[in-house]
Amino acid sequence: MSKSELRKGNVVRITYEFKDLKRFRGRTDAPSVNVTAPQLLILGHFSDEHDLYRYMRGYTLEPDPNPEAVASMARELTSCCDTDSSKIEAINDFVHKAIRYVAVEHGELGQKPDAPSEVLRKRYGDCKGSAALMCAMLRSVGLDARLAWVGTTSVESDWTDVPNVSSGNHMIAAVLMGDSIVYLDGTASYHHVGLVPQGIHGAQALIENGADKCIVARLPEMDAVENSRTEEVTITVGHNGDMHVEGHIIMRGLCNAAFAAANDATSPGKRAELYNSIFSDVLYGCRSDNARCEMGNRKTVISGTGIVSGAIKSADGELYVDMNPVPGLASGKFDMDNRMEPGYYRGTKTQDYKVNLKLPDGYSVGSLPKAVAVNNEWLSGHVSTEHVDGDVVRKVTIELKNRYVAVEHLSRFNADLQKLIRACTAKVVLAKN
């Protein structure tokens, strides 16, 4: 890198020149290019994060022209609530359902939130507007709600490391309750209270705390066990090598939020097709036409039946059964073609699968694959296939523990994942009695 300056009167033009930079590709399995590519930060505007906070807070001080409209709506929403938690839930749900997200980032509007009563009147706003509305409504019913500035995963630096506006790009609400803080994101329409959107997991927050200094806090990293997909199916052997499948899928946490978003984006006439598509993922090659959905705020259950055509092959009196419950697992491997960027998963989660194969009449277990287990900093998994109470039971547990995988560890990650893929695709052999 080289730097040069050109002075002309009161103007100083500074030029930085970078040579031999390697190409960065926009990969879907890598962090944002804002994180992986070199950046030029111009600092010196603010002495520390509190100085920066005073500047950003200055954009929030304009009085609301109609605060009573906001307070009246909050009182109406919480009229039947007898706890602070239920009040937070009611207002959080209202903003998610009633306020459409529209980003406004032109000029000072990139920092200045719209008045809460205007957001309520128009029924739309950006992250700042929805956060301001949430805070105003919560305060009007006696809760200590405050604005909080954060950066999403597309921002690399913390406020305390780089006290600059560029260290953040988002605003949420924070409710102080004793020794704990409840974070609410008005733009995360399908997230219940306590479910932090994956884009701000672990983000550093500057929480308003009067005119001089802010509270510096860290949002929680959601544990993988809180974001889960659980599948359990039973297989019976049909004619012509077909398998008949019956079972259910349970989604919680971020998995449930992602499904709710997909469901809402699907027209009512196409939702049956969506449910059938999701249920068909229970086994490789499965096709379902009767899946049904029970959707809740914290858990969704999709159940149904399906057929896997030609999944069972026969030879020399033996049946070879494909019991792979994770057909999409191979897509989790990272593309290594000219790789320079680290790997990145959109969120941590736990996946549990259980497949029960009913032994057909006249057959017994011939051979079963050996159990396989892997465990590293980012991934743990276990695949077992056993003969239990007359059934063949395959269990698969996969936990994505860490979203980021450094470049030098990607090959190891892929190799461990490949071990689980082979174990999931290993055939079960049934012998004729």
Phi, psi and omega per residue, in radians:
M1 nan 2.445 3.057
S2 -2.250 2.664 -3.105
K3 -2.254 2.389 3.084
S4 -2.398 2.643 -3.139
E5 -2.185 2.452 3.074
L6 -2.248 2.035 -3.101
R7 -1.794 2.304 3.093
K8 -2.487 1.760 -3.041
G9 1.157 -2.206 3.122
N10 -1.597 0.118 -3.099
V11 -1.839 2.310 3.060
V12 -2.071 2.096 3.092
R13 -1.797 2.078 -3.131
I14 -1.881 2.241 -3.121
T15 -2.089 2.236 3.022
Y16 -1.886 2.328 3.140
E17 -2.132 2.208 3.127
F18 -1.952 2.350 -3.139
K19 -2.106 2.671 3.027
D20 1.039 0.576 3.048
L21 -1.291 2.305 3.105
K22 -1.350 2.645 -3.066
R23 -1.232 2.352 3.043
F24 -1.848 2.228 -3.140
R25 -1.671 2.577 3.090
G26 -1.450 1.397 -3.082
R27 -1.519 2.502 3.089
T28 -1.319 -0.348 -3.130
D29 -1.764 0.431 3.119
A30 -2.239 2.797 3.047
P31 -1.074 2.958 3.116
S32 -0.970 2.559 3.102
V33 -1.067 -0.397 3.066
N34 -1.132 -0.385 3.133
V35 -1.671 -0.679 -3.018
T36 -1.536 -0.420 -3.082
A37 -1.647 2.691 3.094
P38 -1.051 2.543 3.129
Q39 -2.298 2.647 3.047
L40 -1.906 1.991 -3.134
L41 -1.825 2.216 3.085
I42 -1.778 1.941 -3.012
L43 -1.902 3.120 3.071
G44 1.885 -0.136 3.138
H45 -1.236 -0.582 -3.050
F46 -2.273 2.482 -3.081
S47 -1.333 -0.593 3.117
D48 -2.806 -3.064 -3.072
E49 -1.150 -0.500 3.127
H50 -1.268 -0.647 3.049
D51 -1.094 -0.755 3.076
L52 -1.082 -0.757 3.131
Y53 -1.028 -0.759 3.140
R54 -1.062 -0.637 3.104
Y55 -1.171 -0.869 -3.092
M56 -1.178 -0.640 3.126
R57 -1.122 -0.514 3.140
G58 -1.009 -0.439 3.121
Y59 -1.390 -0.137 -3.048
T60 -1.853 0.073 -2.943
L61 -1.604 -0.106 -3.137
E62 -1.169 2.247 -3.078
P63 -1.150 2.599 3.108
D64 -1.328 2.281 -3.115
P65 -1.232 -0.330 -3.087
N66 -2.523 1.150 -3.087
P67 -1.148 -0.459 -3.096
E68 -1.159 -0.562 3.106
A69 -1.094 -0.683 3.123
V70 -1.207 -0.807 -3.125
A71 -1.104 -0.694 3.140
S72 -1.097 -0.752 3.122
M73 -1.131 -0.703 3.133
A74 -1.108 -0.742 3.127
R75 -1.114 -0.698 3.120
E76 -1.112 -0.756 -3.103
L77 -1.164 -0.545 -3.037
T78 -1.843 0.211 -3.064
S79 -1.050 -0.503 -3.129
C80 -1.785 0.125 -3.101
C81 -1.568 2.296 -3.132
D82 -1.928 0.060 3.088
T83 -2.370 2.774 3.083
D84 -1.102 -0.647 -3.131
S85 -1.097 -0.716 -3.141
S86 -1.217 -0.545 3.056
K87 -1.137 -0.774 3.118
I88 -1.069 -0.765 -3.133
E89 -1.076 -0.756 -3.095
A90 -1.132 -0.776 -3.116
I91 -1.264 -0.684 3.078
N92 -1.032 -0.798 -3.127
D93 -1.150 -0.673 -3.134
F94 -1.103 -0.839 -3.121
V95 -1.089 -0.705 3.134
H96 -1.110 -0.682 -3.054
K97 -1.511 -0.562 -2.968
A98 -1.756 -0.387 -3.039
I99 -1.879 1.990 3.129
R100 -1.385 2.431 -3.131
Y101 -1.425 2.124 3.040
V102 -2.345 2.027 -3.082
A103 -1.306 2.327 3.076
V104 -2.232 1.938 -2.987
E105 -2.316 0.349 -3.076
H106 -1.510 2.223 3.072
G107 0.987 -2.387 -3.105
E108 -1.216 -0.242 3.077
L109 -1.150 -0.267 3.025
G110 -1.197 -0.300 3.134
Q111 -2.067 -0.409 -3.010
K112 -1.703 2.087 3.104
P113 -1.315 2.604 3.024
D114 -1.191 2.706 3.111
A115 -1.088 2.418 -3.133
P116 -0.939 -0.716 -3.127
S117 -1.170 -0.517 3.089
E118 -1.259 -0.687 3.075
V119 -1.081 -0.746 3.129
L120 -1.133 -0.740 -3.124
R121 -1.152 -0.782 -3.071
K122 -1.392 -0.376 -3.100
R123 1.132 0.489 2.975
Y124 -2.695 2.775 3.112
G125 -3.115 2.958 3.069
D126 -1.577 -2.945 -3.092
C127 -1.069 -0.641 -3.129
K128 -1.196 -0.740 -3.137
G129 -1.145 -0.756 -3.137
S130 -1.200 -0.625 3.096
A131 -1.163 -0.732 3.122
A132 -1.111 -0.701 3.109
L133 -1.133 -0.799 3.113
M134 -0.991 -0.848 -3.099
C135 -1.082 -0.779 -3.127
A136 -1.099 -0.722 3.137
M137 -1.173 -0.756 -3.131
L138 -1.141 -0.719 3.122
R139 -1.112 -0.626 -3.085
S140 -1.195 -0.279 3.081
V141 -1.948 0.402 2.945
G142 1.589 0.237 -3.123
L143 -1.811 2.599 -3.099
D144 -1.530 1.427 -3.098
A145 -1.801 2.414 -3.073
R146 -2.417 2.646 3.056
L147 -1.248 2.566 3.114
A148 -2.403 2.267 3.103
W149 -1.693 2.283 -3.116
V150 -2.423 2.934 3.007
G151 -2.050 2.434 3.105
T152 -1.412 -3.106 -3.108
T153 -1.170 -0.187 3.074
S154 -1.458 0.029 3.092
V155 -1.985 2.250 -3.033
E156 -1.478 -0.626 -2.921
S157 -1.669 2.662 2.978
D158 -1.503 2.742 3.083
W159 -1.017 -0.720 -3.071
T160 -1.258 -0.462 3.090
D161 -1.423 -0.746 -3.137
V162 -2.253 1.549 -3.125
P163 -1.275 1.368 -3.097
N164 -2.510 2.702 3.113
V165 -1.005 -0.523 -3.105
S166 -1.175 -0.214 3.135
S167 -1.414 0.011 3.096
G168 -2.522 2.771 3.117
N169 -2.653 0.354 -3.019
H170 -2.681 2.700 3.063
M171 -2.336 2.405 3.111
I172 -2.342 -3.129 3.068
A173 -1.878 2.547 3.092
A174 -2.239 2.224 3.137
V175 -1.889 2.062 3.134
L176 -1.508 2.118 -3.115
M177 -2.286 1.634 -3.088
G178 1.136 -2.146 3.141
D179 -1.598 0.035 -3.085
S180 -2.023 2.817 3.107
I181 -2.198 2.241 3.074
V182 -1.805 2.129 -3.111
Y183 -1.726 2.365 -3.125
L184 -2.248 2.198 3.108
D185 -1.891 1.925 -3.091
G186 -1.141 -0.331 -3.136
T187 -1.584 -0.152 -3.112
A188 -1.603 1.382 -2.917
S189 -1.073 -0.388 -3.018
Y190 -1.995 0.397 -3.101
H191 -1.934 2.113 3.073
H192 -1.301 2.945 3.127
V193 -1.057 2.258 -3.115
G194 1.738 -0.254 3.117
L195 -1.727 1.838 -3.086
V196 -1.451 2.264 3.113
P197 -1.005 2.486 -3.048
Q198 -1.087 -0.451 -3.116
G199 -1.199 -0.254 3.114
I200 -2.164 0.278 3.046
H201 -0.973 2.237 3.056
G202 1.284 0.102 -3.105
A203 -1.225 2.595 3.036
Q204 -1.457 2.354 -3.090
A205 -2.045 2.453 2.941
L206 -1.823 1.937 -3.055
I207 -1.793 2.284 -3.081
E208 -1.054 2.460 -3.063
N209 -2.675 0.898 -3.108
G210 1.618 -2.922 -2.969
A211 -1.447 -0.423 -2.944
D212 -1.767 -0.956 -3.054
K213 -2.237 2.590 3.108
C214 -1.730 2.964 2.964
I215 -1.619 2.236 3.084
V216 -1.741 2.075 -3.081
A217 -2.358 2.929 3.132
R218 -2.130 2.149 3.078
L219 -1.157 2.621 -3.107
P220 -1.238 2.605 2.927
E221 -1.499 2.125 -3.125
M222 -1.212 2.213 3.136
D223 -1.203 2.571 -3.080
A224 -1.033 -0.574 -3.090
V225 -1.213 -0.317 3.120
E226 -1.410 -0.267 -3.127
N227 -2.099 1.734 -2.935
S228 -2.336 2.677 2.972
R229 -2.265 2.090 -3.107
T230 -2.070 2.282 3.129
E231 -2.220 2.416 3.041
E232 -2.465 2.164 -3.121
V233 -2.376 2.728 3.056
T234 -2.078 2.352 -3.102
I235 -1.966 2.336 2.938
T236 -2.137 2.544 -3.086
V237 -1.468 2.232 3.129
G238 -1.855 -2.838 3.139
H239 -1.417 2.741 3.022
N240 1.019 0.546 3.090
G241 1.344 0.197 3.122
D242 -1.424 2.689 3.014
M243 -2.060 2.354 3.064
H244 -1.761 2.268 -2.992
V245 -2.089 2.397 3.051
E246 -2.461 2.359 3.134
G247 3.012 -2.766 -3.076
H248 -2.645 2.816 3.057
I249 -2.180 2.329 3.095
I250 -2.083 2.230 3.139
M251 -2.082 2.328 3.130
R252 -2.299 2.841 3.055
G253 1.096 -2.371 -3.111
L254 -1.116 -0.523 3.078
C255 -1.101 -0.708 3.116
N256 -1.193 -0.698 3.125
A257 -1.112 -0.718 3.126
A258 -1.113 -0.709 3.095
F259 -1.131 -0.757 -3.131
A260 -1.034 -0.682 3.105
A261 -1.133 -0.758 3.125
A262 -1.137 -0.691 3.136
N263 -1.117 -0.747 -3.120
D264 -1.194 -0.528 3.140
A265 -1.395 -0.120 -3.116
T266 -1.746 2.298 3.123
S267 -1.095 2.566 -3.094
P268 -0.907 -0.630 -3.124
G269 -1.233 -0.265 -3.117
K270 -1.856 -0.009 -3.042
R271 -1.220 -0.593 3.071
A272 -1.042 -0.671 3.090
E273 -1.118 -0.684 3.089
L274 -1.091 -0.811 -3.121
Y275 -1.111 -0.723 3.114
N276 -1.109 -0.684 3.125
S277 -1.120 -0.740 3.133
I278 -1.175 -0.776 -3.138
F279 -1.132 -0.559 -3.122
S280 -1.136 -0.237 3.098
D281 -1.340 -0.062 -3.087
V282 -1.147 -0.487 3.093
L283 -2.546 2.590 3.114
Y284 -1.053 2.214 3.102
G285 1.467 0.061 -3.101
C286 -1.254 2.500 3.070
R287 -2.274 2.208 -3.121
S288 -2.188 2.574 3.069
D289 -2.308 0.223 -3.114
N290 -2.391 0.415 -3.124
A291 -1.127 2.528 3.134
R292 -2.277 2.732 -2.994
C293 -2.222 2.335 2.972
E294 -2.059 1.768 -3.020
M295 -1.763 2.310 3.093
G296 -2.260 3.029 -3.116
N297 -1.156 -0.568 -3.076
R298 -2.055 -0.195 -3.114
K299 -2.680 2.430 3.035
T300 -2.172 2.400 3.104
V301 -2.092 2.189 3.018
I302 -2.011 2.152 -3.106
S303 -2.251 2.832 -3.138
G304 2.940 -2.934 3.073
T305 -2.288 2.837 3.125
G306 -2.812 3.054 3.127
I307 -2.280 2.372 3.009
V308 -1.927 1.849 -3.051
S309 -1.346 2.348 3.035
G310 1.097 0.443 -3.090
A311 -1.378 -0.321 -3.085
I312 -1.877 2.141 3.122
K313 -1.848 2.534 -3.137
S314 -2.127 2.532 3.093
A315 -2.844 2.256 3.087
D316 0.936 0.740 3.075
G317 1.364 0.111 -3.141
E318 -2.019 2.612 3.065
L319 -1.911 2.361 3.108
Y320 -1.954 2.015 -2.974
V321 -1.931 2.228 3.077
D322 -1.594 1.972 -3.106
M323 -2.027 0.672 -3.091
N324 -1.337 1.913 -3.100
P325 -1.564 -0.047 -3.089
V326 -2.232 1.168 -3.063
P327 -1.101 -0.386 -3.120
G328 -1.610 0.136 -3.049
L329 -1.095 -0.613 -3.108
A330 -1.078 -0.458 -3.136
S331 -1.231 -0.189 3.117
G332 -1.407 -0.153 3.105
K333 -1.276 2.522 -3.099
F334 -1.502 2.417 3.072
D335 -1.195 2.127 -3.061
M336 -1.811 0.143 -3.115
D337 -1.193 1.931 -3.125
N338 0.885 0.762 -3.024
R339 -1.280 2.260 3.001
M340 -2.180 -0.400 -3.045
E341 -1.559 2.634 3.012
P342 -1.179 2.864 3.068
G343 -1.514 2.685 -3.091
Y344 -2.603 2.224 2.992
Y345 -1.779 2.577 -3.059
R346 -1.237 -0.219 3.107
G347 -3.130 2.695 3.056
T348 -1.417 2.577 3.137
K349 -2.859 2.876 3.074
T350 -2.056 2.348 3.109
Q351 -2.150 2.202 3.121
D352 -2.162 2.299 -3.114
Y353 -2.300 2.430 3.055
K354 -2.408 2.150 -3.138
V355 -2.098 2.125 3.110
N356 -1.859 2.043 3.098
L357 -1.747 2.048 3.077
K358 -1.345 2.161 -3.139
L359 -1.158 2.235 3.113
P360 -1.235 2.713 3.118
D361 -1.000 2.382 3.087
G362 1.507 0.100 -3.130
Y363 -2.245 2.620 3.043
S364 -2.297 3.032 -3.122
V365 -1.253 2.163 3.068
G366 -1.537 -1.047 3.086
S367 -2.664 2.594 -3.135
L368 -2.163 2.524 3.089
P369 -1.138 2.673 3.094
K370 -1.287 2.679 3.088
A371 -1.208 2.563 -3.136
V372 -2.290 2.388 3.104
A373 -2.390 2.467 3.030
V374 -2.329 2.656 3.111
N375 -2.734 2.085 3.024
N376 -2.455 -2.969 -3.049
E377 -1.124 -0.432 -3.008
W378 -1.950 -0.438 -2.958
L379 -2.471 2.350 2.916
S380 -2.289 2.541 -3.110
G381 -2.784 2.680 3.130
H382 -2.558 2.307 3.094
V383 -2.225 2.187 3.114
S384 -2.356 2.602 3.076
T385 -2.346 2.051 -3.022
E386 -2.345 2.777 3.042
H387 -1.668 1.920 -3.031
V388 -2.264 2.047 3.048
D389 0.882 0.767 3.075
G390 1.492 -0.103 3.095
D391 -1.926 2.782 2.918
V392 -1.734 2.135 -3.044
V393 -2.041 2.105 3.030
R394 -1.879 2.230 3.105
K395 -2.091 2.358 3.117
V396 -2.293 2.217 3.033
T397 -2.201 2.208 3.133
I398 -2.287 2.248 3.115
E399 -2.169 2.083 3.019
L400 -1.593 1.882 -2.975
K401 -1.643 -0.461 -3.026
N402 -2.413 2.247 -3.068
R403 -1.275 -0.502 -3.045
Y404 -1.802 2.340 3.050
V405 -2.179 2.055 -3.111
A406 -1.103 2.681 -3.075
V407 -0.956 -0.732 -3.062
E408 -1.230 -0.181 -3.137
H409 -1.883 -0.031 -3.049
L410 -1.109 -0.694 -3.133
S411 -1.109 -0.710 3.097
R412 -1.130 -0.740 3.101
F413 -1.030 -0.850 -3.141
N414 -1.056 -0.689 -3.132
A415 -1.136 -0.731 3.121
D416 -1.171 -0.702 3.102
L417 -1.120 -0.629 3.126
Q418 -1.115 -0.581 3.079
K419 -1.075 -0.733 3.115
L420 -1.198 -0.657 3.112
I421 -1.067 -0.804 3.128
R422 -1.080 -0.695 -3.132
A423 -1.173 -0.660 -3.140
C424 -1.210 -0.545 -3.082
T425 -1.614 -0.085 -3.137
A426 -1.134 2.333 -3.096
K427 -1.343 2.600 2.963
V428 -1.681 2.315 -3.112
V429 -1.851 2.166 3.064
L430 -1.895 2.334 -3.101
A431 -1.843 2.483 3.127
K432 -1.297 2.341 -3.120
N433 -1.184 nan nan
